[in-house]
Amino acid sequence: MAARLSKELREKYHVRSLPVRKGDRVKILRGDFKKLEGEVLEVDTKRQKIIVQGATITKSDGSQVNRPIHPSNVMLIKLVEDKERLGSVERRSEVG
């Protein structure tokens, strides 16, 4: 479940896309929430969807519900950096 990187991150890490993780900051590029920026609250690998903060819809009873979004419709703006992720980025950038 990967998403494309912004131009700045592409130049920094020398990779085109990375898997989406909880805590990453993304910009939605397609759909009803186009141009919305928010943090990834949850990654649902079974349904291949992510939940982004601020992407909510109102149900008929008035309650707010998070709208799942496919990772291909978002762009990673800021990454949560930990040792495991930085190691995988280094390995991938060496190949390309």
N, C-alpha and C positions, 0 to 999 in steps of 0.2 A: 504494500500500500504506500507507494511513493508519490511525492508531489515535486513539481519543478521548483528550482531555487530562483530567488531574485537575482538580478544582474550583479549586485554587489557580492552576494554570497557565492555566485558562480565564479567570479574572479578570485575570491579569497580561497575557496576550497578546490577549484578546478574540477568540479563534477556538475552534471546537469540536474540531477534529481537525487533526493534522499527519502528514506522512509519517514513518515510522519509519526511524531511521538507526542505524548501528553506534555503540555507545557510549552510547545512550540508556538510561535506567533505566526499567523497566516493571514493572507488577504484573499478574499473570495473573488473569483474572476467571472463566474457564470451564475445565472439563476436570479432568484428574487432578492438575494442578499449581495448582489454585485457591489464591489468596492468597499465592503465591510471588512474591517481588520479586527481580529480577536485572537484570543488564546485558545488552543485546543484543550478542551476539558476531558474528552474521552475518545478512545480509538476502539471501534467495534470491528474486530477482524472477521467475525462470522458474517456480518452483513456488508463488509467492505465500505464502511461509512465512518466519518468522524463527526464529533459534536464540537461546534465552535461557539465560544462565548458571544452572546449578542444575537445569534441567529435563532430567534424564537418566533413561533406563530401562536396566535390566540385561538383556542378552541371555542366551540359554541357555548360552553358553560362559563367562559371568561378566563379560564386558567391559561397560563403561559407554558408552552412545551418547546423543548429544544428541537430544532429541525436537523436531521442527519444530512450530511453533505458528502458527496463522493470526493476522494482526495485528488482526482484529476481536475477538479474545478477550483482548486486553490493553489496559491503560490506561497512557499515558505519565505518569510521575511526575517525572522530571528529564530535561531536554534537554541535548544537546551543543550549545553555542552557538558558532557561527562567523559570519562576516560574511554569507555567502550565505544561511544559514538565517534570521538576524535580518532581512535585507532582505525575504525572502519573507513572513515573519510580519507585517512592517510593511505591506506591500502588501495582504495579505489582510485585516488588521484595519481598514484605511481603507475598504475596500469595505463591510464589514458594519457 
